[in-house]
Every structure is written in C-alpha cells, then in structure tokens.
Amino acid sequence: MTDKANYLGAYFSWVMDSYDLGAVVITASVLEKLFYPALGLLGAVLPIVFTVISRPLGGFLFGLFSDLRGRKIMLIFTVLGYSATIGITGILPTYYQIGILAPVILSLLRIFQGIFIGGDVSSSFTLAMESVSTRRGLFSGIMQSGTLVGFVLVDLLFTLLAPKPFFTSYGWRIIFLTGMIPAALAVIIRFKMSESRIYMKVEKPKTRDVIYGLKPLIQTIFVMIGFWIMIYAGPQFVPVLLGTIMKLPPSVYGPLTLYMNLIGIPSMIISGFIADKIGRKFMGILGVIVSLVTASILYLGVIQGFPLLYAILLFGFGVNLPSGITPAYLSERFRTISRATGVGFSYNGAFIVAGFSSIYISLLSKTLSPYISALIVFSIGSVISIIALLMGPETLRQSELTAE
C-alpha cells in the first residue's frame, strides 16, 4: 500500500508540474502580446525558455538534497513552490498596466518556476521508480505520460476559455490560477507518502559519495539533450507554430494541441510496455526514428497540403515514443545513493542546451522558413539521442533497483 501511495503521489505531483509548463506553452502567443508586445516570435518563446533554462539548477540542488535527506520532503517543498509561482503569474499586471516591470517580473517568476519544476523531477521520478519492482518500463511510461495528462488538462481549459470574449483580458489568468490546486492537495500527498524502502535500506551518503556515484551522467545528459531538443522543436513549439506563424486563432489551435497531447498518452505507455520486452535502449532508438518520420510529415507535409489534423495526430503519437523509457532508464543508470541527483540533473541539465531550441528555430527562421528550421533542429536532437543511447548500456534487469 505504501509503494502504491508513493507512486500515485509522485505521479500526481508530476501531472500538476506539467500542467504549469503546459499553461505557459499553450498561452505563449497570448503572453507575447500582453507582456512582450515588441518582440514577436521571440516574445512568444521567452517565457518557455526562462522556465527551462533554470531547471538544471533545481534538478541538481533538490536532487542532492533528496539523496542526502530523503525524497518525500523535497517533493512536498517543490509542489508548494511551483504552486505559488503559477498563482502569482495569474494575478500579474501586464505590460500595458505597469510597463517594463511586467515582463521583468514574469521572467523572474518563470526562472523560479523552472527551479521548482527541476527539483520535482528529482524526487517524483526517483520515488516513483523506487516504488515499483515489476514492469518498471510500463510504469515508467505511465509516469512520463503524466506530462501529457497535465498538458491535456490545461489544453481542455484553454479550449473551453479561448472562444470567450474575455479570454485575452482576464480569461488566460484562470488557467494559471487553477494551477494553485496542488498547494491545497500537497498536505494530503504528504500524509499518504513515505520514503521508498530501497532508499531506507542504504546508508545515508555524504555529499562526496553522491558526486562519486554520478559517473554515468555525461552519457545520460546527452540522451536527454537529444530527447528534449526533439520535444522543444516539436510539441512544445507546435502552439507557437500554429498561433504565431500560421496565425490560427486560439479557438482553432487549442483543440489541435489538445489532440496532439492526448494521443501522446497511450504512445508513452505503449513505449514503456514494449521496453519491458525489448529493452530501454532499443525502444529509445526505435522511438526516435519513428518520431523523426512523423516530424517530417508535420513540417514538410503541411507545406505541401497534407491535412493538418492528420499530421498533428501522427506527430503526437510518434514524438512521444522515446520519452516513455525516461524515468526507468535514468533511474536504472544510477546507484541508490546518487539516483535523485543523477535523474534530476540528467533530465534537467539537458536544458542547458535544449532549453534554447525555440531560439535556435527563431534564429534559423531569419534565413529559412520556420517549418524547415524546426525540422532541422528536431533532426539534430534525433541524431544526438541515438548516438548517446548507443554509447550507454542496456539497463533492463541490470541495476540496483529490484529485479524487473
């Protein structure tokens, strides 16, 4: 029962964490007009960039504290942190109300938000994977799909509110204020969860022990750099593509984004299930190849008249296949005494490079079409992730975690 509560608590935390990031992505075109009105496409991607580039710091610091002091307390702290910052975003005056102070404050909020989200990965992924002993690949896919569950929740709310005449004035604020719900539920999570039994069995490490256990870090970071470049040149860029570049109204691109994220949920779960049969490494490489094919259909096919809805659905399924292995693969690459730090910094440290993917696309778009620019950046991420996966071992049944 304890393991089940731990997994569900970690999963719920990750869902609401992803809700916040989804709120920034889906409202990117609106935030650009209200907070960065003179920057165009760059203004649409800046809130996303500020969120993701600060995640490595949160992943390392909260991961280290999780390894030294325990997963549970760090999870509660990060939940409260990101709940507070998203709530403040919902009441923040716009550029037209307080001038340059508005984008400055929004940028700072996104930086703090990124730190808390980065920290949440360290504790939630680690606690979840340490709490399952069988079919870890499947539960990894379910855990990672929590990202898209959070996105779907925010997409549904966006789709409901976007057609309303009050949306650009205050309707968008409802999306962010709703994200404060985790703060009210954090207390319940805290009482239901406990430290994982795997963590409780090991002697509590010192800082030097944690650092020494991070030997696989370079390889795992490169895997995640590739994965995250694909995500940020793909599904995270699609709302900007639809709203800012294709000039589709929110009432149109909101449902399309919803469908893309919705179909990605079974994709991640299927990926995790297959990874229990053929291994994490092979499933990751296979998923990357499929995602590159579907990205080509989206970015090149739409230019040639391929139906946008079909392209979005194919892409939503294909692009999420590699990510399903992530929680299990990263957790199995590190020893227990360093697992939270390794998982957190691998997952978030990749943003040091991948977090600027939207800006890479923006810069390339000065000489190439944004469709081609996005596909080029996406393809670079695909190559990086395949090479990095080939450099690492297969982790199925080969880690300190309990046998599969």
PATORLO-426817 format. One record per residue (C-alpha): residue in one letter; y, z, x. Coordinates in steps of 0.2 Angstrom, whole numbers, padded with zeros to 4 digits, always signed. Layout:
BEGIN
AYZX ...
This chain:
BEGIN
M+0000+0000+0000 T+0012+0004+0014 D+0009-0013+0023 K+0012-0022+0006 A+0028-0012+0004 N+0034-0016+0021 Y+0030-0035+0019 L+0039-0036+0002 G+0054-0025+0008 A+0056-0037+0024 Y+0054-0052+0013 F+0067-0046+0000 S+0079-0042+0014 W+0077-0060+0022 V+0079-0068+0005 M+0096-0059+0002 D+0101-0063+0020 S+0098-0081+0017 Y+0107-0080+0001 D+0123-0076+0011 L+0121-0091+0023 G+0117-0102+0008 A+0133-0097+0000 V+0143-0102+0015 V+0134-0119+0016 I+0135-0124-0002 T+0153-0119-0004 A+0158-0127+0013 S+0168-0141+0005 V+0177-0128-0006 L+0181-0116+0008 E+0188-0130+0019 K+0201-0134+0005 L+0205-0116+0002 F+0205-0109+0020 Y+0206-0123+0032 P+0215-0137+0022 A+0222-0146+0038 L+0205-0148+0047 G+0195-0160+0036 L+0176-0161+0040 L+0179-0148+0055 G+0186-0136+0042 A+0170-0138+0031 V+0158-0134+0045 L+0168-0120+0054 P+0163-0105+0043 I+0145-0111+0046 V+0147-0112+0065 F+0156-0095+0066 T+0141-0087+0057 V+0128-0095+0068 I+0135-0093+0085 S+0137-0074+0083 R+0118-0072+0078 P+0111-0071+0096 L+0121-0055+0099 G+0114-0047+0083 G+0097-0053+0087 F+0097-0046+0104 L+0105-0029+0101 F+0097-0025+0084 G+0080-0032+0091 L+0082-0020+0106 F+0086-0005+0095 S+0071-0010+0084 D+0059-0009+0099 L+0066+0007+0105 R+0069+0016+0089 G+0060+0008+0075 R+0060-0007+0064 K+0064+0002+0047 I+0081+0010+0051 M+0088-0006+0059 L+0083-0016+0044 I+0092-0005+0032 F+0108-0005+0043 T+0108-0024+0044 V+0106-0025+0025 L+0121-0014+0022 G+0131-0023+0035 Y+0129-0041+0028 S+0131-0035+0010 A+0148-0028+0015 T+0154-0043+0024 I+0149-0055+0010 G+0158-0044-0003 I+0174-0044+0007 T+0173-0063+0008 G+0173-0063-0011 I+0190-0055-0013 L+0198-0063+0002 P+0215-0071-0002 T+0216-0090+0003 Y+0227-0099+0015 Y+0239-0103+0000 Q+0241-0085-0003 I+0243-0077+0014 G+0244-0092+0026 I+0236-0092+0043 L+0229-0075+0041 A+0216-0081+0028 P+0206-0092+0040 V+0208-0079+0054 I+0200-0066+0043 L+0187-0077+0036 S+0182-0082+0053 L+0180-0064+0059 L+0170-0060+0044 R+0158-0074+0047 I+0156-0068+0065 F+0152-0051+0059 Q+0140-0058+0046 G+0131-0068+0059 I+0128-0052+0070 F+0121-0043+0055 I+0110-0058+0050 G+0104-0060+0068 G+0099-0042+0068 D+0090-0043+0051 V+0078-0057+0059 S+0073-0045+0072 S+0067-0031+0061 S+0062-0041+0045 F+0051-0054+0054 T+0043-0041+0065 L+0040-0028+0052 A+0033-0042+0040 M+0021-0049+0053 E+0015-0032+0060 S+0011-0028+0042 V-0002-0042+0039 S-0019-0043+0048 T-0026-0058+0040 R-0020-0075+0035 R-0004-0072+0045 G+0000-0091+0045 L+0001-0091+0026 F+0011-0075+0026 S+0022-0082+0039 G+0025-0097+0028 I+0029-0086+0013 M+0041-0076+0024 Q+0050-0091+0031 S+0051-0098+0013 G+0062-0083+0009 T+0076-0093+0017 L+0075-0106+0004 V+0072-0094-0010 G+0089-0087-0005 F+0096-0104-0004 V+0089-0109-0021 L+0096-0093-0029 V+0114-0097-0023 D+0111-0116-0027 L+0107-0111-0045 L+0123-0100-0047 F+0133-0114-0039 T+0126-0127-0051 L+0130-0116-0065 L+0148-0112-0060 A+0153-0129-0051 P+0157-0138-0068 K+0168-0124-0074 P+0187-0127-0073 F+0190-0111-0065 F+0177-0114-0050 T+0190-0119-0037 S+0202-0105-0042 Y+0190-0090-0043 G+0173-0096-0048 W+0167-0098-0030 R+0171-0079-0027 I+0157-0075-0040 I+0144-0082-0028 F+0150-0071-0014 L+0152-0055-0024 T+0134-0057-0031 G+0128-0056-0013 M+0133-0037-0013 I+0117-0034-0024 P+0107-0030-0008 A+0118-0015-0005 A+0113-0007-0021 L+0095-0010-0018 A+0094-0005+0000 V+0091+0013-0004 I+0076+0008-0014 I+0069-0003+0000 R+0072+0012+0012 F+0061+0024+0002 K+0047+0011+0000 M+0045+0006+0018 S+0039+0014+0034 E+0036+0009+0052 S+0022-0003+0055 R+0006+0005+0060 I+0005-0007+0075 Y+0022-0001+0081 M+0017+0018+0079 K+0002+0016+0089 V+0011+0011+0105 E+0020+0022+0117 K+0039+0021+0114 P+0046+0009+0128 K+0061+0011+0139 T+0074-0002+0140 R+0066-0009+0156 D+0049-0011+0148 V+0056-0021+0133 I+0065-0033+0145 Y+0050-0035+0156 G+0040-0040+0141 L+0051-0055+0137 K+0043-0067+0149 P+0039-0080+0135 L+0057-0080+0130 I+0063-0096+0138 Q+0049-0107+0130 T+0051-0099+0113 I+0070-0101+0113 F+0068-0119+0117 V+0056-0121+0102 M+0069-0113+0091 I+0083-0123+0098 G+0074-0139+0093 F+0070-0132+0076 W+0087-0126+0072 I+0096-0142+0078 M+0085-0151+0066 I+0090-0138+0052 Y+0108-0139+0055 A+0109-0158+0057 G+0098-0159+0042 P+0098-0147+0026 Q+0112-0137+0032 F+0123-0152+0035 V+0117-0161+0018 P+0130-0152+0007 V+0144-0157+0019 L+0137-0175+0019 L+0136-0175+0000 G+0153-0166-0004 T+0164-0171+0011 I+0158-0188+0017 M+0151-0195+0001 K+0164-0187-0010 L+0152-0182-0023 P+0159-0168-0035 P+0151-0151-0034 S+0143-0154-0051 V+0133-0168-0043 Y+0129-0162-0025 G+0125-0144-0031 P+0109-0149-0040 L+0104-0161-0026 T+0105-0147-0014 L+0095-0136-0026 Y+0081-0149-0027 M+0081-0151-0008 N+0079-0132-0005 L+0067-0130-0020 I+0054-0142-0014 G+0055-0134+0004 I+0047-0118-0003 P+0030-0125-0005 S+0032-0135+0011 M+0034-0119+0021 I+0019-0111+0013 I+0008-0126+0015 S+0013-0127+0033 G+0008-0108+0036 F-0008-0111+0027 I-0013-0126+0037 A-0008-0116+0053 D-0021-0104+0050 K-0034-0118+0051 I-0027-0129+0065 G-0016-0118+0075 R+0003-0114+0075 K+0006-0126+0090 F-0002-0142+0082 M+0005-0138+0065 G+0023-0136+0073 I+0021-0153+0082 L+0014-0162+0066 G+0028-0155+0056 V+0042-0160+0067 I+0035-0178+0067 V+0035-0178+0048 S+0052-0171+0047 L+0059-0185+0058 V+0052-0198+0047 T+0059-0191+0032 A+0076-0188+0040 S+0076-0207+0045 I+0073-0211+0026 L+0088-0200+0021 Y+0101-0205+0034 L+0096-0223+0036 G+0089-0227+0019 V+0104-0221+0009 I+0115-0233+0018 Q+0103-0247+0013 G+0102-0242-0005 F+0087-0230-0005 P+0088-0219-0021 L+0097-0203-0015 L+0087-0191-0026 Y+0070-0198-0019 A+0077-0197-0001 I+0083-0179-0004 L+0066-0174-0011 L+0056-0182+0003 F+0068-0174+0016 G+0067-0157+0008 F+0048-0156+0010 G+0047-0164+0027 V+0061-0155+0036 N+0054-0138+0031 L+0036-0140+0038 P+0039-0135+0056 S+0048-0119+0051 G+0033-0112+0041 I+0025-0106+0058 T+0040-0097+0065 P+0038-0079+0060 A+0019-0079+0065 Y+0022-0090+0081 L+0036-0079+0088 S+0028-0063+0084 E+0012-0068+0092 R+0021-0073+0108 F+0027-0056+0112 R+0019-0039+0115 T+0022-0025+0103 I+0035-0016+0114 S+0046-0031+0116 R+0042-0040+0099 A+0058-0037+0089 T+0069-0041+0104 G+0059-0057+0108 V+0058-0063+0090 G+0076-0059+0086 F+0083-0067+0102 S+0072-0082+0101 Y+0076-0085+0083 N+0095-0082+0085 G+0098-0086+0104 A+0094-0104+0099 F+0111-0104+0090 I+0120-0104+0107 V+0116-0122+0107 A+0110-0127+0090 G+0124-0117+0081 F+0136-0131+0086 S+0126-0145+0078 S+0138-0148+0065 I+0152-0150+0078 Y+0141-0162+0088 I+0140-0173+0072 S+0158-0172+0069 L+0162-0177+0086 L+0150-0192+0086 S+0157-0197+0069 K+0173-0202+0078 T+0164-0217+0085 L+0148-0219+0074 S+0145-0217+0056 P+0141-0199+0051 Y+0124-0204+0045 I+0119-0211+0062 S+0127-0196+0070 A+0117-0184+0060 L+0101-0193+0064 I+0105-0194+0082 V+0107-0175+0083 F+0092-0172+0072 S+0081-0183+0084 I+0087-0174+0099 G+0081-0157+0091 S+0064-0165+0087 V+0061-0170+0105 I+0066-0153+0111 S+0055-0144+0099 I+0040-0155+0103 I+0042-0153+0122 A+0044-0134+0120 L+0029-0132+0109 L+0018-0142+0121 M+0024-0130+0135 G+0018-0115+0126 P+0000-0109+0122 E-0009-0108+0105 T-0006-0091+0098 L-0019-0091+0084 R-0030-0076+0087 Q-0023-0074+0104 S-0010-0060+0103 E-0009-0041+0102 L-0007-0042+0084 T-0023-0038+0074 A-0036-0052+0073 E-0032-0065+0061 
